[in-house]
């Protein structure tokens, strides 16, 4: 029985492609699991905010800011291999070694900053190792979320995504509050202990169930072509994959770095003030995410085009050089993007076979990470040639093109689509 089949068998049949599940907050293991991830996510958010600002202070270069931020999508190139390890050998090694790699690289970066003015490439290498460890860790945990919480797999995954966004709010807030007192190095030292919180969760026994010999036998190795077939066989997964790839390319680290650069360079905000703006954007991202993940029913046929249209309009509005409108566009775009991200991860858990969840997720992370690499490669040169206003307009235009794809694929979400029929 598929994950979606288990949901329907336990909680009734949803109409069409609507997801109907109970809240994961009714399960104590989920609360412990989420708490450990939340502490770790705070550290991730500290890095995501502090590193680009530190790069601006050291170099004043948008390109350096963008490439430091690009360490995360670059690390996604390892995702298929991590997914294969998760499916074939279990997830414990990915979790443990991933967290240790993050802590070691973060410690090395802090020591280099403490000793003096480090070279840019050494900071990039450390950031890349931190990001790669994070990919390994998340692959290990998230592959077995449907197994750990079988009563509510889609909502558990969607809620974890919402909690990730909620805890990332603490990152920019902590940067804004502590930066005047601790400086950039002190903020990075504050982050170091957060890598060990998930290890405490593991120690108290909240972890994926041990694989039995019979269970391991059912997870036979799959070639990349077979995994690709599993990903694209269901048209709904293919639609959301295209949507996420475009979002990563258009609204990825290049856009984030451009917005931070504009806040500092054009709007003349201090590092502390920029941190508060990032916190407001993350709060908006969380709001959009919660509006989707905490609903009992998910209606993708309506949600996806409406949220995508709002995201495209918000990008175009960033081109207007009026501060209240610029801030409003940041908030509107973040709400729309949060809603889209929640829908994508929930639909992925619902329709992907659990037997290839790790490898399929790794392959999709590879594709979306490769798309995200276009963001720091294309946006800084485009900004230098055309200026920020034309760049924002171009990004909005590219986003709107996906509306055509969603319109052509609208039949994938109708109850009459044969793909909606799942084995019981």
QUIJO-V677975 format. One record per helix or strand of 3 or more residues. SS is the DSSP state (@ for helix, = for strand). FROM is the first residue (numbers start at 1). TO is the last residue. If there is no record, write none. Layout:
ss-><SS,SS>
from-><FROM,FROM>
to-><TO,TO>
//
This chain:
ss-><@,@,@,@,@,@,@,@,@,@,@,@,@,@,@,@,@,@,@,@>
from-><3,24,28,62,71,92,120,145,153,213,224,235,253,271,300,323,354,388,410,418>
to-><11,26,59,69,89,115,143,148,203,218,233,250,265,293,317,351,386,408,413,420>
//
